[in-house]
Amino acid sequence: MLNRTIRMNTDALYPSDLNILRAAFDTLCQEFAILPDTAAAYAVARELIRLFQTGMTEAATLMMAVRARWRDDWEMAGSNAA
């Protein structure tokens, strides 16, 4: 069960929250060879924030959820395709 309440889109993200999101983002981009400023990079960022706002606030859990959802899509389409 999640130990944090669901955040609203208008709730502020704190520096510690951004650190968690950045760590997950950087790891996933490196793992899937995603280049900055590509559609894939923006999609990863959006998904991480969406999951974070639902109460998934641990970097490892965030990364597992994103991997489970998109691993096949990224591998088939090529990570750097815009």
C-alpha positions as CSV (number, residue, x, y, z in Angstrom):
1,M,0.0,0.0,0.0
2,L,1.2,3.5,-0.7
3,N,2.2,5.4,2.4
4,R,1.7,8.9,0.9
5,T,-1.4,10.6,-0.2
6,I,-2.2,11.3,-3.8
7,R,-0.8,14.7,-4.9
8,M,-2.8,17.1,-6.9
9,N,-1.3,18.5,-10.1
10,T,-1.1,21.9,-8.4
11,D,0.9,20.6,-5.4
12,A,4.5,21.8,-5.2
13,L,7.4,19.5,-5.8
14,Y,10.1,20.0,-3.2
15,P,13.8,19.8,-3.8
16,S,14.0,16.3,-2.3
17,D,11.1,15.2,-4.7
18,L,13.0,16.6,-7.6
19,N,16.2,14.8,-6.6
20,I,14.3,11.5,-6.6
21,L,12.7,12.2,-9.9
22,R,16.0,13.3,-11.4
23,A,17.8,10.2,-10.2
24,A,15.1,7.9,-11.7
25,F,15.1,9.9,-15.0
26,D,18.8,9.9,-15.4
27,T,19.0,6.2,-14.7
28,L,16.2,5.3,-17.1
29,C,17.6,7.5,-19.9
30,Q,21.0,5.9,-19.6
31,E,19.6,2.4,-19.4
32,F,17.5,2.9,-22.6
33,A,20.0,5.2,-24.4
34,I,17.5,8.0,-24.5
35,L,19.0,11.3,-25.6
36,P,18.0,14.7,-23.9
37,D,15.4,16.8,-25.6
38,T,13.8,13.9,-27.5
39,A,10.1,12.8,-27.4
40,A,11.2,9.7,-25.5
41,A,13.0,11.8,-22.8
42,Y,9.9,14.0,-22.3
43,A,7.7,10.9,-22.2
44,V,9.9,9.4,-19.4
45,A,9.7,12.7,-17.4
46,R,5.9,12.9,-17.8
47,E,5.4,9.3,-16.7
48,L,7.7,9.7,-13.7
49,I,5.9,12.8,-12.5
50,R,2.5,11.2,-13.1
51,L,3.5,8.1,-11.0
52,F,5.0,10.3,-8.3
53,Q,1.8,12.3,-8.0
54,T,-0.1,9.0,-7.4
55,G,2.0,8.4,-4.4
56,M,4.9,6.3,-5.8
57,T,7.8,8.2,-4.3
58,E,10.7,5.8,-4.2
59,A,13.2,6.0,-7.1
60,A,13.5,2.2,-7.4
61,T,9.7,1.8,-7.5
62,L,9.3,4.6,-10.0
63,M,11.9,3.0,-12.3
64,M,10.3,-0.5,-12.0
65,A,7.0,0.9,-13.0
66,V,8.3,2.8,-16.0
67,R,10.4,-0.2,-17.1
68,A,7.5,-2.5,-16.9
69,R,5.3,-0.2,-18.9
70,W,7.7,0.8,-21.7
71,R,10.6,-1.6,-22.0
72,D,9.2,-3.4,-25.0
73,D,8.1,-0.2,-26.7
74,W,11.5,1.4,-26.4
75,E,13.4,-1.6,-27.5
76,M,11.2,-2.1,-30.5
77,A,11.0,1.5,-31.6
78,G,14.5,2.6,-30.8
79,S,15.0,4.8,-27.8
80,N,16.3,7.9,-29.6
81,A,13.5,8.2,-32.1
82,A,11.8,11.5,-31.7
